[in-house]
Amino acid sequence: MTDTPNQTHDESLHDEIDIEEYGKRGERPPRARRYRIRIDRERFVVHVPHMTGRELLVLAGKTPPERFTITQKLRGGAVRPLGLDQVADFTEPGVERFMTLPLDQTEG
């Protein structure tokens, strides 16, 4: 079976969306096949519209995820903590990027 332009399930999907661009404008990102997200300074392309804090940490190579925190940076500078099992929705307006921090950074 081949894809045709008339298939309704694909008509409203964009190929790839950068959520940071939409977040900075405060706009809701459209539905897409792929979402470009930023965790710390690195960009990743994912094929799902949402992921848990744990999945984001593993994607960024922060393992074990229990030793890190992750937060969402929102439009206007607000920061929202994201629990390991809490879901980050990439189609939510205002989400710009994600930031991680090791929990044991005071050890020396």
Backbone as ProteinMPNN parsed JSONL, in Angstrom:
{"seq_chain_A": "MTDTPNQTHDESLHDEIDIEEYGKRGERPPRARRYRIRIDRERFVVHVPHMTGRELLVLAGKTPPERFTITQKLRGGAVRPLGLDQVADFTEPGVERFMTLPLDQTEG", "coords_chain_A": {"N_chain_A": [[0.834, -1.178, 0.0], [0.541, 2.212, -0.831], [1.215, 5.606, 0.102], [-1.07, 8.173, -0.496], [-1.899, 11.476, -1.578], [-4.527, 11.941, -0.842], [-5.185, 10.628, 1.494], [-6.82, 10.796, 4.504], [-5.898, 10.572, 7.169], [-3.294, 11.5, 7.21], [-3.309, 14.077, 6.325], [-3.411, 16.33, 8.07], [-1.027, 16.305, 9.384], [2.153, 17.638, 10.033], [5.512, 17.313, 8.782], [7.881, 17.706, 10.432], [8.269, 19.357, 13.492], [9.571, 22.066, 15.325], [9.514, 22.391, 18.633], [10.478, 24.416, 20.258], [10.493, 26.77, 18.743], [7.728, 27.283, 18.417], [7.012, 27.452, 21.088], [8.358, 29.764, 21.995], [6.877, 31.675, 20.725], [4.531, 31.333, 21.972], [2.604, 29.734, 20.883], [0.437, 26.965, 20.048], [1.91, 24.003, 19.074], [1.453, 22.43, 15.89], [0.013, 19.203, 14.974], [2.316, 16.595, 14.3], [4.573, 14.408, 12.489], [7.087, 14.143, 13.516], [8.84, 15.538, 16.289], [10.983, 18.14, 17.153], [12.984, 18.528, 19.836], [14.595, 20.199, 22.611], [16.998, 19.353, 24.929], [18.778, 20.461, 27.544], [21.609, 21.555, 25.963], [21.413, 20.111, 23.69], [19.835, 18.884, 20.741], [17.034, 16.841, 19.873], [15.199, 14.509, 17.874], [12.015, 13.275, 18.017], [9.435, 10.776, 17.688], [6.954, 10.927, 18.817], [4.177, 12.63, 20.439], [4.405, 13.194, 23.117], [6.279, 12.586, 26.145], [7.573, 10.918, 29.068], [9.16, 12.294, 32.02], [11.2, 10.563, 32.785], [11.696, 9.16, 30.356], [12.643, 11.269, 28.786], [14.994, 11.967, 30.166], [16.507, 9.589, 29.845], [16.718, 9.584, 27.053], [18.392, 11.798, 26.776], [20.692, 10.758, 27.756], [21.057, 10.751, 30.471], [21.559, 8.819, 32.862], [21.529, 6.659, 35.735], [18.075, 7.635, 35.505], [16.935, 8.364, 37.921], [18.801, 9.779, 39.305], [18.786, 12.359, 38.474], [17.209, 15.557, 37.896], [14.556, 16.972, 35.972], [13.391, 19.762, 34.184], [10.851, 21.795, 32.65], [11.258, 24.47, 30.478], [9.38, 27.298, 30.114], [7.541, 29.599, 28.017], [8.367, 32.992, 28.515], [10.07, 32.6, 30.601], [9.326, 31.06, 32.801], [9.667, 28.126, 34.841], [8.987, 24.716, 35.064], [8.931, 21.963, 37.165], [9.427, 18.537, 36.272], [8.232, 15.452, 36.959], [9.561, 12.067, 37.196], [7.703, 10.194, 36.225], [5.852, 11.827, 35.158], [4.101, 13.312, 32.448], [5.313, 15.063, 29.652], [3.894, 17.169, 27.389], [4.349, 17.748, 24.093], [2.768, 19.209, 22.42], [1.635, 21.195, 23.813], [0.979, 24.637, 24.326], [3.616, 27.04, 24.658], [5.725, 25.532, 25.759], [9.15, 25.427, 25.72], [11.776, 24.227, 26.042], [13.852, 21.696, 27.65], [15.517, 21.159, 30.761], [18.2, 19.689, 32.554], [19.476, 18.452, 35.695], [21.932, 17.17, 37.809], [21.208, 15.245, 40.721], [23.05, 14.852, 42.719], [24.946, 16.927, 42.847], [26.242, 18.306, 44.868], [28.114, 16.706, 45.979], [31.599, 16.116, 46.47]], "CA_chain_A": [[0.0, 0.0, 0.0], [1.33, 3.441, -0.913], [0.559, 6.807, 0.599], [-1.559, 9.085, -1.516], [-2.227, 12.771, -0.983], [-5.92, 11.976, -0.41], [-5.407, 9.908, 2.737], [-7.223, 11.796, 5.49], [-5.168, 10.492, 8.428], [-1.999, 12.16, 7.096], [-3.453, 15.425, 5.792], [-3.192, 17.391, 9.045], [0.263, 16.128, 10.038], [3.368, 18.235, 9.48], [6.609, 16.351, 8.849], [8.692, 17.899, 11.63], [7.988, 20.618, 14.176], [10.505, 22.454, 16.383], [8.631, 22.924, 19.676], [11.041, 25.645, 20.835], [10.028, 27.893, 17.922], [6.331, 27.551, 18.759], [6.97, 27.838, 22.494], [8.792, 31.156, 22.131], [5.78, 32.517, 20.243], [3.346, 31.056, 22.78], [1.617, 29.07, 20.028], [0.314, 25.519, 20.16], [2.492, 23.333, 17.904], [0.517, 21.558, 15.169], [0.325, 17.772, 14.988], [3.436, 16.317, 13.404], [5.143, 13.047, 12.518], [8.284, 14.217, 14.351], [8.985, 16.76, 17.08], [12.36, 18.467, 17.499], [12.997, 19.063, 21.19], [15.937, 20.498, 23.11], [17.277, 19.008, 26.316], [20.013, 21.192, 27.795], [22.05, 22.21, 24.711], [21.342, 19.142, 22.594], [18.522, 18.721, 20.086], [16.631, 15.474, 19.578], [13.973, 14.366, 17.098], [11.234, 12.156, 18.529], [8.284, 10.457, 16.838], [5.758, 10.895, 19.662], [3.825, 13.98, 20.88], [4.639, 13.365, 24.549], [7.189, 11.629, 26.78], [7.696, 11.129, 30.505], [10.439, 12.835, 32.47], [12.164, 9.447, 32.737], [12.053, 8.914, 28.952], [13.455, 12.407, 28.333], [16.327, 11.838, 30.769], [17.202, 8.481, 29.183], [17.038, 10.075, 25.712], [19.516, 12.726, 26.893], [21.852, 10.051, 28.291], [21.143, 11.007, 31.916], [21.185, 7.567, 33.508], [20.109, 6.321, 35.859], [17.269, 8.863, 35.559], [16.623, 8.694, 39.316], [19.864, 10.639, 39.841], [18.677, 13.658, 37.814], [15.908, 16.218, 37.81], [14.324, 17.594, 34.674], [12.381, 20.812, 34.223], [10.432, 22.368, 31.376], [11.329, 25.923, 30.417], [8.186, 27.78, 29.428], [7.59, 30.954, 27.463], [8.387, 34.025, 29.53], [11.075, 32.292, 31.609], [8.843, 30.181, 33.863], [10.239, 26.785, 34.845], [8.088, 23.765, 35.705], [9.562, 20.658, 37.382], [8.772, 17.407, 35.622], [8.53, 14.209, 37.664], [10.008, 10.967, 36.334], [6.557, 9.557, 35.579], [4.971, 12.881, 34.667], [4.167, 13.413, 30.99], [5.51, 16.356, 28.99], [3.14, 17.191, 26.137], [5.036, 18.637, 23.152], [1.783, 20.003, 21.691], [1.132, 22.218, 24.738], [1.571, 25.928, 23.982], [4.526, 27.675, 25.598], [6.862, 24.693, 26.154], [10.285, 25.759, 24.859], [12.841, 23.234, 26.093], [13.985, 20.971, 28.906], [16.827, 21.317, 31.392], [18.463, 18.63, 33.525], [20.425, 18.779, 36.751], [22.206, 15.995, 38.642], [20.756, 15.397, 42.103], [24.18, 14.732, 43.638], [25.968, 17.88, 42.444], [26.959, 18.861, 46.005], [29.192, 15.792, 46.373], [32.831, 16.621, 45.909]], "C_chain_A": [[0.881, 1.244, 0.0], [0.521, 4.607, -0.367], [0.126, 7.669, -0.57], [-1.921, 10.397, -0.848], [-3.644, 12.832, -0.423], [-6.18, 11.242, 0.896], [-5.666, 10.909, 3.862], [-6.399, 11.737, 6.759], [-3.813, 11.201, 8.377], [-2.118, 13.633, 6.716], [-3.069, 16.508, 6.791], [-1.835, 17.288, 9.741], [1.371, 16.867, 9.296], [4.469, 17.186, 9.588], [7.383, 16.486, 10.153], [8.453, 19.293, 12.184], [9.054, 20.848, 15.246], [9.678, 23.097, 17.496], [9.161, 24.214, 20.289], [10.569, 26.873, 20.06], [8.599, 28.279, 18.288], [6.213, 28.028, 20.194], [7.34, 29.292, 22.701], [7.712, 32.121, 21.665], [4.512, 32.321, 21.071], [2.247, 30.368, 21.997], [1.599, 27.574, 20.285], [0.92, 24.881, 18.903], [1.445, 22.453, 17.205], [0.922, 20.096, 15.306], [1.406, 17.493, 13.957], [3.851, 14.853, 13.494], [6.344, 12.991, 13.448], [8.299, 15.56, 15.069], [10.456, 16.949, 17.42], [12.312, 19.145, 18.868], [14.43, 19.345, 21.595], [15.993, 20.146, 24.584], [18.677, 19.534, 26.595], [20.435, 21.861, 26.483], [21.91, 21.315, 23.491], [19.924, 19.019, 22.052], [18.292, 17.252, 19.743], [15.375, 15.51, 18.726], [13.28, 13.113, 17.595], [9.986, 11.993, 17.668], [6.986, 10.348, 17.624], [5.46, 12.307, 20.155], [4.017, 14.223, 22.37], [5.552, 12.264, 25.065], [7.203, 11.913, 28.275], [9.052, 11.76, 30.817], [11.53, 11.785, 32.388], [12.633, 9.202, 31.306], [12.933, 10.034, 28.399], [14.87, 12.322, 28.889], [17.134, 10.732, 30.103], [17.619, 8.909, 27.77], [18.274, 10.972, 25.736], [20.764, 12.062, 27.476], [22.059, 10.266, 29.778], [20.646, 9.765, 32.662], [22.079, 7.3, 34.71], [19.279, 7.596, 36.062], [16.921, 9.292, 36.982], [17.658, 9.623, 39.944], [19.852, 12.039, 39.229], [17.285, 14.24, 38.01], [15.791, 16.795, 36.407], [13.21, 18.614, 34.837], [12.058, 21.253, 32.804], [10.618, 23.874, 31.475], [10.167, 26.38, 29.554], [8.399, 29.199, 28.921], [7.538, 31.965, 28.601], [9.352, 33.73, 30.666], [10.611, 31.4, 32.743], [9.461, 28.792, 33.71], [9.295, 25.881, 35.626], [8.828, 22.442, 35.897], [8.74, 19.556, 36.731], [9.192, 16.138, 36.366], [8.916, 13.109, 36.693], [8.851, 10.325, 35.575], [5.524, 10.555, 35.075], [5.192, 13.059, 33.165], [4.359, 14.86, 30.549], [4.834, 16.267, 27.63], [3.778, 18.221, 25.207], [4.067, 19.509, 22.363], [1.156, 21.072, 22.583], [1.765, 23.564, 24.383], [2.513, 26.428, 25.071], [5.706, 26.841, 26.039], [8.011, 24.967, 25.191], [11.338, 24.657, 24.841], [12.881, 22.596, 27.464], [15.402, 21.141, 29.437], [16.987, 20.23, 32.449], [19.491, 19.117, 34.549], [20.68, 17.508, 37.56], [21.768, 16.257, 40.08], [21.919, 15.433, 43.084], [25.286, 15.749, 43.361], [26.714, 18.492, 43.621], [28.071, 17.945, 46.488], [30.492, 16.29, 45.749], [33.945, 15.721, 46.196]], "O_chain_A": [[1.856, 1.319, 0.748], [-0.709, 4.584, -0.378], [0.881, 7.864, -1.522], [-2.222, 10.415, 0.346], [-3.934, 13.701, 0.399], [-7.318, 11.236, 1.366], [-4.83, 11.769, 4.139], [-6.206, 12.775, 7.392], [-3.238, 11.475, 9.43], [-1.13, 14.365, 6.777], [-2.463, 17.508, 6.407], [-1.527, 18.108, 10.606], [1.509, 16.737, 8.079], [4.368, 16.267, 10.4], [7.532, 15.516, 10.897], [8.437, 20.279, 11.446], [9.399, 19.929, 15.988], [9.19, 24.216, 17.336], [8.381, 25.025, 20.787], [10.278, 27.908, 20.66], [8.292, 29.46, 18.451], [5.406, 28.909, 20.493], [6.707, 29.986, 23.497], [7.634, 33.251, 22.147], [3.534, 33.049, 20.899], [1.083, 30.408, 22.394], [2.603, 26.985, 20.686], [0.491, 25.185, 17.789], [0.639, 21.804, 17.872], [2.045, 19.792, 15.708], [1.414, 18.08, 12.875], [3.519, 14.155, 14.453], [6.611, 11.972, 14.084], [7.841, 16.574, 14.543], [11.105, 16.029, 17.917], [11.687, 20.192, 19.037], [15.369, 18.806, 21.009], [15.158, 20.576, 25.379], [19.645, 19.111, 25.964], [19.675, 22.665, 25.944], [22.252, 21.719, 22.379], [18.947, 19.045, 22.802], [19.215, 16.525, 19.378], [14.572, 16.436, 18.84], [13.862, 12.028, 17.601], [9.536, 12.932, 17.011], [6.022, 9.743, 17.153], [6.381, 13.114, 20.282], [3.814, 15.342, 22.843], [5.603, 11.165, 24.513], [6.882, 13.022, 28.703], [9.963, 11.757, 29.99], [12.652, 12.075, 31.973], [13.83, 9.051, 31.064], [13.862, 9.777, 27.633], [15.837, 12.575, 28.171], [18.319, 10.914, 29.824], [18.738, 8.63, 27.34], [19.105, 10.916, 24.829], [21.783, 12.725, 27.67], [23.142, 9.987, 30.294], [19.478, 9.673, 33.041], [23.253, 7.671, 34.708], [19.734, 8.532, 36.72], [16.64, 10.467, 37.219], [17.411, 10.194, 41.006], [20.784, 12.817, 39.432], [16.317, 13.52, 38.255], [16.792, 17.07, 35.745], [12.221, 18.373, 35.529], [12.865, 21.11, 31.886], [10.185, 24.491, 32.448], [9.987, 25.922, 28.426], [9.318, 29.9, 29.346], [6.757, 31.812, 29.54], [9.453, 34.519, 31.605], [11.425, 31.011, 33.58], [9.741, 28.341, 32.599], [8.853, 26.233, 36.72], [9.303, 21.852, 34.927], [7.515, 19.638, 36.653], [10.374, 15.794, 36.395], [8.632, 13.203, 35.499], [9.002, 9.954, 34.411], [4.448, 10.168, 34.619], [6.317, 12.968, 32.675], [3.661, 15.763, 31.011], [5.159, 15.399, 26.819], [3.756, 19.418, 25.49], [4.494, 20.455, 21.702], [0.244, 21.778, 22.154], [2.974, 23.627, 24.161], [2.244, 26.261, 26.26], [6.628, 27.383, 26.648], [7.872, 24.765, 23.985], [11.751, 24.202, 23.775], [12.063, 22.902, 28.332], [16.359, 21.252, 28.672], [16.036, 19.891, 33.153], [20.255, 20.051, 34.304], [19.728, 16.836, 37.956], [21.938, 17.363, 40.594], [21.787, 15.991, 44.174], [26.455, 15.46, 43.616], [27.736, 19.145, 43.409], [28.888, 18.348, 47.316], [30.491, 16.82, 44.638], [35.077, 15.992, 45.794]]}, "name": "protein", "num_of_chains": 1, "seq": "MTDTPNQTHDESLHDEIDIEEYGKRGERPPRARRYRIRIDRERFVVHVPHMTGRELLVLAGKTPPERFTITQKLRGGAVRPLGLDQVADFTEPGVERFMTLPLDQTEG"}
